[in-house]
């Protein structure tokens, strides 16, 4: 839960989202230039997300991903105004991190996919790639809602760790197929800095679709009450629904 005094503190909440995405791009995309194997990249992606979610969670919610923010927006767990602040912060952090990588990495290393631009693997078509990114983002947002949104979840204990693990196993599965972005900002920053847009729409349609489906489904199945709350206080003996409310069948 976000403290009440921070509910409208868009600056501090947006700054955390900016720093979180900046860290993700700088570490994950930068690591792609020298990673020895997908295991290295999976560990880098998962670790930076786990740490940044834990750091930002109590204040901003630790979205660090426009697909997560969109899931919160469609389930009405964030206002449209704050969602816009988050989108600007997330994409802004991705752009700045990618441009800084382009400047600090040795010449010739920072271009194309080596800057962390996600790309299709051999034999993978655009339709297949969209499905892969959507399914992997579904897993991510599902776990976010299960651990960080659901009041029965375990945010204070393991939410950041669980979310980081999802990122890690998603990258392990998909790095050679789609790059395992699961995050429109993760794709956009390197794409802009490297001016590499081939099949670029995949890493927006897939993650946004997967995030919306996961958030909506979890909200419907587990977070909406199955029946209206009773009128009377506990012990009053009055447990009928309010007038005009129909109990779910």
The 8 nearest C-alpha neighbors of each residue, nearest first, counted from 0:
[[1, 2, 57, 60, 58, 148, 56, 147],
 [0, 2, 58, 57, 3, 6, 5, 59],
 [3, 1, 5, 4, 0, 6, 58, 57],
 [2, 4, 6, 5, 1, 7, 0, 8],
 [3, 5, 2, 6, 7, 8, 1, 58],
 [6, 4, 8, 3, 2, 7, 1, 58],
 [5, 7, 3, 4, 8, 1, 2, 9],
 [8, 6, 5, 9, 4, 81, 3, 10],
 [9, 7, 5, 10, 6, 11, 12, 4],
 [8, 10, 12, 7, 13, 11, 81, 84],
 [11, 9, 13, 12, 8, 14, 84, 7],
 [12, 10, 14, 13, 9, 8, 15, 59],
 [11, 13, 59, 9, 15, 14, 10, 58],
 [14, 12, 16, 10, 15, 11, 85, 9],
 [15, 13, 17, 11, 16, 12, 10, 18],
 [16, 14, 18, 12, 17, 13, 55, 19],
 [15, 17, 19, 13, 14, 63, 18, 89],
 [16, 18, 88, 92, 14, 89, 15, 20],
 [19, 17, 21, 15, 16, 20, 22, 14],
 [20, 18, 16, 22, 21, 17, 51, 63],
 [19, 21, 23, 22, 63, 17, 92, 18],
 [20, 22, 92, 18, 96, 93, 24, 19],
 [23, 21, 25, 19, 20, 24, 26, 18],
 [24, 22, 20, 26, 21, 27, 25, 47],
 [25, 23, 28, 27, 21, 26, 22, 96],
 [24, 26, 22, 29, 96, 23, 28, 27],
 [25, 27, 29, 23, 24, 30, 28, 22],
 [28, 26, 30, 24, 44, 29, 23, 25],
 [29, 27, 115, 24, 31, 30, 25, 114],
 [30, 28, 26, 25, 31, 27, 32, 114],
 [29, 31, 27, 32, 28, 34, 33, 26],
 [30, 32, 28, 34, 29, 115, 33, 113],
 [33, 31, 113, 30, 29, 34, 114, 108],
 [32, 34, 31, 30, 35, 29, 113, 108],
 [35, 33, 31, 36, 30, 39, 32, 40],
 [36, 34, 33, 39, 37, 38, 40, 31],
 [35, 37, 38, 39, 34, 40, 41, 33],
 [38, 36, 40, 39, 41, 171, 174, 35],
 [37, 39, 41, 36, 40, 42, 171, 35],
 [40, 38, 42, 37, 36, 41, 34, 43],
 [41, 39, 43, 37, 42, 38, 44, 34],
 [42, 40, 167, 38, 170, 44, 43, 39],
 [41, 43, 45, 39, 40, 44, 46, 167],
 [44, 42, 40, 46, 41, 45, 27, 47],
 [45, 43, 41, 27, 47, 42, 46, 40],
 [46, 44, 163, 167, 166, 42, 48, 43],
 [45, 47, 49, 43, 48, 44, 42, 163],
 [46, 48, 50, 49, 44, 45, 23, 51],
 [49, 47, 51, 163, 45, 50, 46, 52],
 [50, 48, 163, 159, 160, 46, 52, 47],
 [49, 51, 53, 47, 48, 52, 46, 54],
 [50, 52, 54, 48, 53, 19, 49, 55],
 [53, 51, 61, 159, 55, 56, 49, 54],
 [52, 54, 159, 50, 56, 51, 55, 49],
 [55, 53, 51, 52, 56, 50, 57, 61],
 [56, 54, 61, 52, 59, 53, 58, 15],
 [55, 57, 60, 61, 52, 53, 58, 59],
 [56, 58, 1, 55, 60, 59, 0, 54],
 [59, 57, 1, 56, 55, 60, 12, 2],
 [60, 58, 12, 61, 55, 56, 57, 15],
 [59, 61, 56, 62, 58, 57, 55, 1],
 [62, 60, 56, 52, 55, 59, 63, 16],
 [61, 63, 64, 67, 60, 68, 16, 52],
 [64, 62, 20, 16, 19, 61, 89, 65],
 [63, 65, 62, 67, 66, 182, 68, 184],
 [64, 66, 68, 67, 86, 69, 183, 182],
 [67, 65, 207, 69, 210, 64, 68, 206],
 [66, 68, 70, 64, 65, 69, 62, 140],
 [69, 67, 65, 71, 70, 66, 62, 72],
 [68, 70, 72, 66, 71, 67, 65, 73],
 [71, 69, 211, 67, 214, 68, 72, 73],
 [70, 72, 76, 68, 74, 69, 77, 73],
 [73, 71, 69, 75, 77, 70, 74, 76],
 [74, 72, 75, 70, 71, 69, 211, 215],
 [73, 75, 71, 72, 76, 215, 70, 214],
 [76, 74, 72, 73, 77, 71, 78, 70],
 [75, 77, 71, 74, 72, 78, 73, 70],
 [76, 78, 72, 75, 71, 82, 79, 81],
 [79, 77, 81, 80, 82, 72, 75, 76],
 [78, 80, 82, 81, 83, 77, 72, 75],
 [81, 79, 83, 78, 82, 84, 77, 85],
 [80, 82, 84, 78, 83, 79, 85, 77],
 [81, 83, 79, 85, 84, 80, 86, 78],
 [82, 84, 86, 80, 81, 85, 87, 79],
 [85, 83, 81, 87, 82, 86, 13, 88],
 [84, 86, 82, 88, 83, 87, 13, 89],
 [87, 85, 83, 89, 88, 84, 65, 90],
 [88, 86, 84, 85, 90, 89, 91, 83],
 [87, 89, 17, 91, 85, 86, 90, 13],
 [90, 88, 17, 86, 92, 91, 87, 20],
 [89, 91, 93, 184, 92, 87, 88, 86],
 [90, 92, 88, 94, 89, 93, 87, 95],
 [93, 91, 21, 17, 89, 95, 90, 20],
 [92, 94, 188, 90, 96, 21, 91, 95],
 [95, 93, 188, 91, 97, 92, 96, 98],
 [94, 96, 98, 92, 97, 93, 99, 91],
 [97, 95, 99, 21, 93, 25, 98, 94],
 [98, 96, 100, 189, 94, 188, 99, 95],
 [99, 97, 101, 95, 100, 192, 96, 94],
 [98, 100, 102, 96, 101, 97, 95, 103],
 [101, 99, 97, 103, 102, 98, 104, 96],
 [100, 102, 98, 109, 99, 104, 103, 97],
 [101, 103, 99, 100, 104, 98, 105, 109],
 [104, 102, 100, 101, 99, 105, 106, 109],
 [103, 105, 100, 101, 102, 109, 106, 108],
 [106, 104, 108, 107, 103, 109, 102, 101],
 [107, 105, 108, 104, 109, 110, 101, 102],
 [106, 108, 109, 110, 105, 104, 113, 111],
 [109, 107, 106, 105, 110, 113, 32, 104],
 [108, 110, 114, 101, 113, 107, 104, 106],
 [109, 111, 114, 193, 108, 113, 107, 112],
 [112, 110, 113, 193, 114, 195, 116, 109],
 [111, 113, 116, 115, 114, 117, 110, 118],
 [114, 112, 32, 115, 111, 109, 110, 31],
 [113, 115, 109, 112, 110, 116, 28, 111],
 [114, 116, 28, 112, 113, 31, 189, 117],
 [115, 117, 112, 189, 190, 114, 186, 111],
 [118, 116, 178, 115, 177, 186, 112, 180],
 [119, 117, 177, 178, 116, 120, 112, 176],
 [120, 118, 177, 176, 123, 121, 178, 117],
 [119, 121, 176, 175, 123, 177, 122, 118],
 [120, 122, 123, 119, 176, 175, 124, 118],
 [121, 123, 120, 124, 119, 176, 127, 125],
 [124, 122, 120, 121, 119, 127, 128, 176],
 [125, 123, 127, 126, 128, 122, 119, 120],
 [124, 126, 128, 127, 129, 123, 201, 198],
 [127, 125, 129, 128, 124, 130, 201, 123],
 [126, 128, 130, 124, 125, 129, 131, 123],
 [127, 129, 125, 131, 130, 126, 177, 132],
 [130, 128, 205, 132, 126, 201, 131, 127],
 [129, 131, 133, 127, 128, 132, 134, 205],
 [132, 130, 128, 134, 133, 129, 135, 127],
 [131, 133, 205, 135, 129, 130, 134, 206],
 [132, 134, 209, 205, 206, 130, 136, 131],
 [135, 133, 137, 131, 136, 132, 209, 130],
 [134, 136, 138, 132, 137, 133, 169, 131],
 [137, 135, 139, 181, 133, 209, 138, 206],
 [136, 138, 209, 134, 213, 210, 135, 140],
 [139, 137, 141, 135, 136, 140, 142, 134],
 [138, 140, 136, 142, 137, 141, 165, 143],
 [141, 139, 143, 142, 137, 210, 138, 213],
 [140, 142, 138, 213, 144, 143, 139, 137],
 [141, 143, 145, 139, 140, 144, 146, 138],
 [144, 142, 140, 147, 141, 146, 145, 139],
 [143, 145, 148, 141, 142, 147, 146, 149],
 [146, 144, 142, 149, 143, 152, 147, 141],
 [147, 145, 152, 158, 153, 143, 154, 144],
 [146, 148, 154, 143, 144, 158, 149, 152],
 [149, 147, 144, 146, 150, 145, 143, 152],
 [148, 150, 152, 151, 145, 144, 147, 146],
 [151, 149, 152, 148, 147, 153, 146, 145],
 [152, 150, 149, 153, 146, 145, 148, 147],
 [153, 151, 146, 149, 150, 145, 154, 147],
 [152, 154, 146, 156, 155, 157, 158, 147],
 [155, 153, 158, 147, 156, 146, 157, 152],
 [156, 154, 153, 157, 158, 53, 147, 159],
 [155, 157, 153, 154, 158, 159, 160, 152],
 [158, 156, 160, 159, 153, 154, 161, 155],
 [159, 157, 154, 161, 146, 160, 153, 147],
 [160, 158, 49, 53, 52, 162, 161, 157],
 [159, 161, 163, 49, 157, 158, 162, 164],
 [160, 162, 164, 158, 163, 159, 157, 165],
 [163, 161, 165, 159, 164, 160, 158, 49],
 [162, 164, 45, 49, 160, 166, 48, 161],
 [163, 165, 167, 161, 166, 162, 45, 160],
 [166, 164, 162, 168, 167, 163, 139, 169],
 [165, 167, 45, 163, 169, 164, 168, 170],
 [168, 166, 41, 45, 164, 170, 165, 169],
 [167, 169, 171, 165, 170, 166, 172, 164],
 [170, 168, 166, 172, 171, 167, 135, 165],
 [171, 169, 179, 174, 173, 41, 167, 172],
 [172, 170, 168, 169, 41, 173, 37, 174],
 [171, 173, 169, 170, 168, 174, 179, 175],
 [172, 174, 179, 176, 170, 175, 177, 171],
 [175, 173, 178, 179, 170, 176, 177, 171],
 [174, 176, 120, 173, 178, 177, 119, 172],
 [175, 177, 120, 173, 174, 119, 178, 123],
 [178, 176, 119, 179, 118, 173, 174, 128],
 [177, 179, 174, 117, 180, 118, 173, 175],
 [178, 180, 170, 173, 174, 177, 181, 169],
 [179, 181, 182, 178, 185, 186, 117, 202],
 [182, 180, 136, 206, 132, 179, 135, 183],
 [181, 183, 185, 180, 184, 64, 206, 66],
 [184, 182, 203, 186, 185, 202, 187, 65],
 [185, 183, 187, 90, 186, 182, 93, 188],
 [186, 184, 182, 183, 187, 180, 24, 188],
 [187, 185, 183, 184, 188, 189, 190, 116],
 [186, 188, 184, 190, 189, 185, 191, 183],
 [187, 189, 94, 93, 191, 97, 190, 186],
 [190, 188, 192, 116, 97, 191, 187, 193],
 [191, 189, 195, 187, 193, 194, 188, 192],
 [190, 192, 194, 188, 189, 193, 187, 195],
 [193, 191, 189, 98, 194, 190, 97, 188],
 [192, 194, 195, 190, 191, 111, 110, 189],
 [195, 193, 191, 190, 192, 196, 111, 189],
 [194, 196, 190, 193, 197, 111, 191, 116],
 [197, 195, 199, 190, 198, 194, 191, 200],
 [196, 198, 199, 195, 118, 200, 190, 119],
 [199, 197, 200, 201, 196, 125, 118, 119],
 [198, 200, 196, 197, 201, 202, 203, 190],
 [199, 201, 203, 202, 198, 204, 196, 197],
 [202, 200, 129, 199, 204, 203, 205, 198],
 [203, 201, 200, 183, 205, 204, 199, 206],
 [204, 202, 183, 200, 201, 205, 206, 207],
 [203, 205, 207, 201, 206, 208, 202, 200],
 [204, 206, 133, 129, 132, 208, 203, 207],
 [207, 205, 133, 209, 181, 136, 208, 132],
 [206, 208, 66, 210, 204, 209, 205, 203],
 [209, 207, 211, 205, 210, 206, 204, 133],
 [210, 208, 133, 137, 206, 136, 212, 207],
 [209, 211, 207, 213, 66, 137, 208, 70],
 [210, 212, 70, 214, 208, 213, 209, 215],
 [213, 211, 209, 215, 210, 214, 216, 208],
 [214, 212, 137, 141, 216, 210, 211, 215],
 [215, 213, 70, 211, 217, 216, 212, 218],
 [216, 214, 218, 212, 213, 217, 211, 219],
 [215, 217, 219, 213, 218, 214, 212, 220],
 [218, 216, 220, 214, 219, 215, 221, 213],
 [217, 219, 222, 215, 216, 221, 220, 214],
 [220, 218, 216, 217, 223, 221, 215, 222],
 [221, 219, 217, 218, 216, 222, 223, 215],
 [220, 222, 217, 218, 219, 223, 224, 149],
 [223, 221, 218, 219, 224, 220, 149, 217],
 [222, 224, 219, 221, 218, 225, 220, 226],
 [223, 225, 226, 222, 227, 221, 228, 219],
 [226, 224, 247, 223, 227, 246, 248, 221],
 [225, 227, 246, 247, 224, 228, 245, 240],
 [228, 226, 240, 246, 229, 244, 224, 225],
 [227, 229, 240, 226, 230, 241, 238, 224],
 [230, 228, 238, 240, 239, 231, 227, 241],
 [231, 229, 241, 238, 240, 239, 237, 228],
 [232, 230, 237, 229, 235, 238, 233, 236],
 [231, 233, 235, 234, 230, 237, 229, 236],
 [234, 232, 235, 231, 236, 237, 238, 229],
 [233, 235, 236, 232, 237, 231, 238, 229],
 [236, 234, 237, 232, 233, 231, 238, 230],
 [235, 237, 234, 238, 231, 233, 232, 239],
 [238, 236, 231, 235, 239, 230, 229, 232],
 [237, 239, 229, 231, 230, 236, 240, 235],
 [238, 240, 229, 237, 230, 241, 231, 228],
 [241, 239, 229, 227, 244, 230, 228, 242],
 [240, 242, 244, 230, 243, 239, 229, 227],
 [243, 241, 244, 240, 245, 239, 230, 227],
 [242, 244, 241, 245, 240, 246, 227, 239],
 [245, 243, 241, 242, 240, 246, 227, 226],
 [246, 244, 247, 243, 240, 227, 226, 242],
 [245, 247, 226, 227, 248, 244, 240, 225],
 [246, 248, 226, 225, 245, 227, 224, 244],
 [247, 246, 226, 225, 245, 227, 224, 244]]
